[in-house]
């Protein structure tokens, strides 16, 4: 059992640790310098703790993403789940992983970068994804036993060598990181949007335990908590190590974590560094993509049980390939409004679900009111971002924290309290009537 939990934890880590997770921490360390420990603590809150809590909530609800949305309304639950799987699946997550693997992983390896090489790379990439995702009962073995340990080993070697032989010493922070390092780190973790991915990955981890004969709900939740904790600890250690790599990089001019890691790979490994960094990025994207294809196929099969899992794996692999050929820039343009719409709502639903675990009465309005208002605020944010309706833009801009894209936060907290009070009063009224 302990072996299964360990391998499942490694698998979950590999799902979360995509290329974005690889390059965010070094840039955070590079920017925050001596405030790295504080800012990375903030990053860990939203980039590790929230996704970890999401995994636990989905396991506890025992019904996947849809069961969380059903607390608002069954129709809402279905639509919400479809939006989640579209955003992390064919429209964004899957093709983005392939494009990042190509753009970053082969940047210093391939002599030519054009649309033809992108297509050829994508074909090979998605063939590998397809064959690994094709057998869900082997995903734990393929990722947890083999690919993830290789990925962790390569990253660990790079980080250890840089820590032993840093390029320079940690300096002074600048900008927001000098004044509000904790808040800035929290926002960086928020923008990874890993909580949305966790809604899907948690279903995969739950199913993997069920396929290994664990059907008792309490045992299942306990195992998911342990596997999630392994994943969270690994992410925490590697994120802080990567941030330290960035903080000790003194050469100026880096605009993202890619340049920082490439520079340090070349510094400690010589000409072999480019190839090594490319392998790290491609492996990180590959494992994430396998998890996404598996999660999307499992959800689609649940909705259309007459179609086999293998057919859906093929469909999502093909869709991922086709969208990936559009290029990273166009994919990001498509995804921004979709993610803006669903991400705050996803966080709100997870947090309310977490509260409901500890509340001794049924929550109804505490789910409905904050969720509906958060959806409305998300629409207002999209209109404001794209400057589509000026009168409503002014309304959005007066909301607290709208300048840092957290305009939903304070209304959510207040309305959650209002909803809990209403549910409590209704419970007492019902009790008296009986």
C-alpha positions in Angstrom: 0.0 0.0 0.0 2.8 2.4 0.9 4.4 1.7 -2.4 1.2 2.5 -4.3 0.8 5.8 -2.4 4.4 6.7 -3.1 4.2 6.0 -6.8 0.8 7.8 -7.0 2.3 10.8 -5.3 5.1 10.9 -7.9 2.5 10.6 -10.6 0.5 13.5 -9.2 3.7 15.6 -9.0 4.5 14.9 -12.6 1.0 16.1 -13.6 1.4 19.4 -11.8 5.0 20.0 -12.8 4.7 21.4 -16.3 7.0 23.8 -18.0 5.2 26.8 -16.5 5.9 25.4 -13.0 9.6 24.9 -14.1 10.2 28.5 -15.1 8.1 30.6 -12.6 10.2 29.9 -9.5 13.6 30.9 -11.0 12.2 34.2 -12.2 10.6 34.8 -8.8 13.9 34.2 -7.1 15.8 36.3 -9.7 13.4 39.2 -9.0 12.9 38.9 -5.2 16.5 38.2 -4.3 16.8 38.3 -0.4 13.0 38.4 -0.1 12.9 35.0 -1.9 11.9 33.1 1.2 8.9 35.3 1.9 7.7 35.6 -1.7 8.1 31.9 -2.3 6.0 31.2 0.8 3.3 33.3 -0.8 3.8 31.3 -4.1 3.5 28.1 -2.2 0.1 29.1 -0.7 -1.6 29.6 -4.0 0.6 27.4 -6.2 0.9 24.3 -3.9 -1.6 24.5 -1.0 -4.7 25.4 -3.0 -4.2 22.7 -5.6 -3.5 20.2 -2.8 -6.7 21.2 -1.0 -8.5 20.8 -4.3 -7.3 17.2 -4.7 -8.6 16.4 -1.1 -11.9 18.1 -1.8 -12.6 16.2 -5.0 -11.6 12.9 -3.3 -13.9 13.7 -0.4 -16.8 14.6 -2.7 -16.3 11.3 -4.5 -17.8 12.5 -7.8 -15.2 14.6 -9.6 -15.4 18.2 -10.8 -19.1 17.8 -11.7 -20.1 16.9 -8.1 -18.7 20.2 -6.8 -20.6 22.2 -9.4 -23.8 20.2 -8.7 -23.9 21.9 -5.2 -25.0 25.0 -7.1 -27.3 23.2 -9.6 -27.0 20.0 -11.6 -27.1 21.9 -14.9 -24.5 24.3 -13.7 -22.4 21.3 -12.5 -22.4 19.8 -16.0 -21.6 23.1 -17.8 -18.9 24.0 -15.3 -17.2 20.6 -15.7 -17.3 20.9 -19.5 -15.7 24.3 -19.3 -13.0 23.0 -17.0 -12.1 20.1 -19.3 -12.2 22.4 -22.4 -9.9 24.9 -20.7 -7.3 22.3 -19.4 -7.9 20.0 -22.4 -8.1 20.6 -26.1 -8.5 24.4 -26.1 -5.5 25.2 -23.9 -3.8 22.9 -21.5 -2.9 20.0 -23.9 -1.8 22.1 -26.9 0.0 24.6 -24.7 2.1 21.9 -23.1 3.1 20.6 -26.6 3.9 24.1 -27.8 6.0 25.0 -24.7 7.9 21.7 -25.1 8.7 22.7 -28.6 9.4 26.4 -28.1 11.5 26.0 -25.0 12.6 22.4 -25.0 14.1 22.4 -28.5 15.0 26.1 -28.7 18.8 25.5 -28.5 18.7 22.0 -29.9 17.0 22.1 -33.3 19.0 24.1 -35.9 15.8 25.3 -37.6 12.5 26.5 -36.0 9.6 26.9 -38.3 6.0 25.7 -38.8 7.2 22.4 -40.4 9.4 21.5 -37.5 6.6 22.4 -35.1 4.3 19.9 -36.9 6.9 17.2 -37.0 7.7 17.7 -33.3 3.9 17.7 -32.4 3.3 14.4 -34.3 6.1 12.7 -32.3 5.0 14.3 -29.0 1.4 13.3 -29.3 2.2 9.8 -30.5 4.1 9.3 -27.2 1.3 10.9 -25.2 -1.3 8.8 -27.0 0.5 5.5 -26.3 1.1 6.3 -22.6 -2.4 7.5 -22.0 -3.9 4.6 -23.8 -3.6 2.3 -20.9 -4.8 4.1 -17.7 -3.9 1.1 -15.5 -0.3 1.5 -16.6 -0.1 5.3 -16.1 1.0 4.9 -12.5 3.9 2.7 -13.6 4.8 4.7 -16.7 4.9 8.1 -14.9 5.3 7.2 -11.2 8.0 4.6 -11.7 9.9 5.8 -14.7 9.4 9.3 -16.2 8.9 11.2 -12.9 12.0 9.9 -11.1 14.1 10.7 -14.2 12.6 14.3 -14.3 13.2 14.8 -10.5 16.8 13.4 -10.8 17.8 15.7 -13.7 16.3 18.8 -11.9 17.9 17.8 -8.6 21.4 17.4 -10.2 21.1 20.9 -11.8 19.9 22.6 -8.6 22.5 20.9 -6.4 25.4 21.8 -8.7 24.1 25.4 -8.8 23.7 25.6 -5.0 27.2 24.2 -4.6 28.6 26.6 -7.1 26.4 29.6 -7.4 27.1 32.3 -10.0 26.9 35.0 -7.4 25.4 36.1 -4.0 21.8 37.0 -3.3 21.2 40.8 -3.7 18.5 43.4 -3.0 14.9 43.1 -4.3 13.3 45.7 -6.4 9.8 47.0 -7.2 6.8 45.2 -5.6 9.0 42.5 -4.3 10.8 45.0 -2.0 7.6 46.3 -0.5 5.1 43.5 -0.6 7.0 40.2 -1.3 4.3 37.9 0.3 1.4 39.4 -1.7 3.5 39.4 -4.9 4.3 35.7 -4.4 0.7 34.9 -3.7 -0.3 36.5 -7.0 2.4 34.7 -8.9 1.1 31.4 -7.6 -2.4 32.4 -8.4 -1.5 33.0 -12.0 -0.2 29.5 -12.4 -3.9 28.5 -12.4 -2.9 25.0 -11.1 -6.1 24.8 -9.1 -8.0 24.3 -12.4 -5.6 21.5 -13.3 -6.0 20.0 -9.9 -9.8 19.6 -10.5 -9.0 17.2 -13.3 -5.8 15.5 -12.0 -7.5 14.7 -8.7 -10.0 12.5 -10.6 -7.1 10.6 -12.2 -5.5 10.0 -8.8 -8.8 8.8 -7.3 -9.5 6.5 -10.2 -6.0 5.0 -9.9 -6.6 4.0 -6.3 -10.0 2.5 -7.2 -8.4 0.5 -10.0 -6.1 -0.9 -7.4 -9.0 -2.2 -5.4 -9.4 0.6 -2.9 -13.2 1.4 -2.8 -13.8 2.2 0.9 -14.4 6.0 0.9 -12.5 6.8 4.1 -9.5 4.7 3.0 -9.6 6.3 -0.4 -9.5 9.9 1.0 -6.7 9.0 3.4 -4.6 7.6 0.6 -5.3 10.6 -1.7 -4.3 12.9 1.2 -1.0 11.0 1.6 -0.2 10.9 -2.1 -1.1 14.6 -2.5 1.2 15.4 0.4 4.1 13.6 -1.3 3.4 15.6 -4.4 3.1 18.9 -2.4 6.4 18.3 -0.5 8.3 17.5 -3.8 6.9 20.6 -5.4 7.8 22.7 -2.4 11.4 21.5 -2.3 12.0 21.8 -6.0 10.2 25.2 -6.3 12.5 26.7 -3.5 15.6 25.1 -5.1 14.7 26.6 -8.5 14.0 30.0 -6.8 17.5 29.8 -5.2 19.0 29.2 -8.6 17.3 32.4 -9.8 18.3 34.4 -6.7 22.0 33.5 -7.1 22.0 34.4 -10.8 23.6 37.9 -11.0 23.8 38.3 -14.8 21.3 41.0 -15.9 18.8 41.0 -18.7 16.8 37.8 -18.1 13.1 38.3 -18.8 11.8 34.8 -17.8 12.9 31.6 -16.0 13.8 29.9 -19.3 16.8 32.1 -19.8 17.9 31.7 -16.2 17.7 27.9 -16.3 19.4 27.7 -19.7 22.2 30.0 -18.6 22.8 27.9 -15.5 22.6 24.6 -17.4 25.3 25.9 -19.8 27.3 27.2 -16.8 27.5 23.9 -14.9 27.2 21.4 -17.7 28.9 23.2 -20.6 27.6 22.6 -24.1 25.6 19.6 -22.9 23.5 22.1 -20.8 21.2 23.0 -23.7 20.3 19.3 -24.3 19.8 18.7 -20.6 17.5 21.7 -20.2 15.6 20.6 -23.3 15.1 17.1 -21.8 13.8 18.6 -18.5 11.2 20.8 -20.3 10.0 18.1 -22.7 9.6 15.6 -19.9 7.8 18.1 -17.7 5.4 18.9 -20.6 5.0 15.3 -21.6 3.9 14.1 -18.1 1.5 17.0 -17.7 0.0 16.3 -21.2 -0.5 12.6 -20.4 -2.4 13.5 -17.3 -4.6 16.0 -19.1 -5.5 13.6 -22.0 -6.3 10.9 -19.4 -8.5 13.2 -17.4 -10.4 14.5 -20.4 -10.9 11.1 -21.9 -12.2 9.7 -18.5 -14.7 12.6 -18.2 -15.9 12.3 -21.8 -16.4 8.5 -21.4 -18.5 9.2 -18.2 -20.8 11.5 -20.3 -20.8 9.2 -23.4 -20.3 5.7 -22.0 -21.1 4.1 -25.4 -17.8 5.5 -26.7 -14.7 3.7 -25.5 -11.9 5.3 -23.4 -9.3 4.5 -26.2 -11.4 6.4 -28.8 -11.5 9.5 -26.5 -7.8 9.3 -25.9 -7.3 9.3 -29.7 -9.8 12.2 -30.1 -8.1 14.4 -27.4 -4.6 13.5 -28.7 -5.7 14.5 -32.3 -7.4 17.7 -31.1 -4.3 18.6 -29.0 -2.1 18.1 -32.1 -4.3 20.2 -34.4 -4.6 23.1 -32.0 -0.9 23.0 -31.1 -0.1 23.6 -34.8 -1.7 27.1 -34.4 1.3 28.2 -32.4 1.6 29.3 -28.8 0.7 32.9 -29.3 -2.7 32.2 -30.8 -3.5 29.5 -28.2 -2.9 32.0 -25.4 -5.2 34.5 -27.1 -8.0 32.0 -27.3 -7.5 30.8 -23.7 -7.2 34.1 -21.8 -11.0 34.9 -21.7 -11.9 31.3 -21.0 -9.5 31.0 -18.0 -10.5 34.4 -16.7 -14.1 33.2 -16.7 -13.7 29.9 -14.9 -10.6 30.3 -12.6 -12.2 32.5 -9.9 -15.3 30.4 -9.9 -13.2 27.2 -9.6 -11.4 28.7 -6.5 -14.6 29.8 -5.0 -16.3 26.4 -5.4 -13.2 24.5 -4.0 -13.1 26.8 -0.9 -16.8 26.6 -0.3 -16.6 22.8 -0.6 -13.7 22.8 1.9 -15.8 24.8 4.4 -18.7 22.4 3.9 -16.7 19.5 5.1 -16.5 21.1 8.6 -20.1 22.6 8.7 -22.6 20.4 10.5 -25.6 21.5 8.4 -26.4 21.3 4.7 -25.1 24.3 2.7 -27.2 25.5 -0.2 -27.2 29.3 -0.4 -23.6 29.4 0.8 -22.8 27.6 -2.5 -25.2 29.5 -4.8 -24.9 33.1 -3.8 -21.0 33.5 -3.8 -20.7 31.4 -7.0 -23.2 33.3 -9.0 -21.8 36.7 -8.0 -18.2 35.4 -8.7 -19.4 34.4 -12.2 -20.9 37.9 -12.8 -17.6 39.6 -11.6 -15.6 37.3 -13.9 -17.8 38.5 -16.9 -17.2 42.1 -15.8 -13.5 41.5 -15.7 -13.5 40.0 -19.2 -15.5 43.1 -20.5 -13.0 45.4 -18.7 -9.9 43.6 -20.0 -11.1 43.7 -23.6 -12.8 47.2 -23.2 -16.0 45.9 -24.6 -18.6 47.9 -22.6 -17.4 51.1 -21.0 -20.2 51.7 -18.5 -19.7 48.3 -16.9 -15.9 48.8 -17.0 -16.3 51.7 -14.5 -18.4 49.4 -12.3 -15.7 46.7 -12.3 -12.9 49.1 -11.6 -14.5 50.3 -8.3 -14.5 46.8 -6.9 -11.7 46.3 -4.3 -8.6 44.5 -5.6 -9.7 44.8 -9.2 -6.3 46.3 -10.1 -4.6 42.9 -9.2 -7.4 40.8 -10.8 -8.7 39.6 -7.4 -12.0 41.6 -7.5 -14.0 38.5 -6.6 -12.2 37.8 -3.3 -13.9 40.3 -0.9 -17.4 39.8 -2.3 -16.8 36.0 -2.0 -15.9 36.2 1.7 -18.8 38.4 2.6 -21.4 36.5 0.6 -20.1 33.1 1.9 -20.8 34.4 5.4 -24.3 35.7 4.3 -25.0 32.3 2.7 -24.0 30.4 5.8 -26.2 32.6 8.0 -29.2 31.9 5.6 -28.5 28.2 5.6 -28.2 28.1 9.4 -31.5 30.0 9.8 -33.3 27.8 7.4 -32.0 24.7 9.2 -33.3 26.0 12.5 -36.7 27.0 10.9 -37.0 23.5 9.5 -36.1 21.9 12.8 -38.8 23.9 14.6 -41.4 23.0 12.1 -40.7 19.3 12.6 
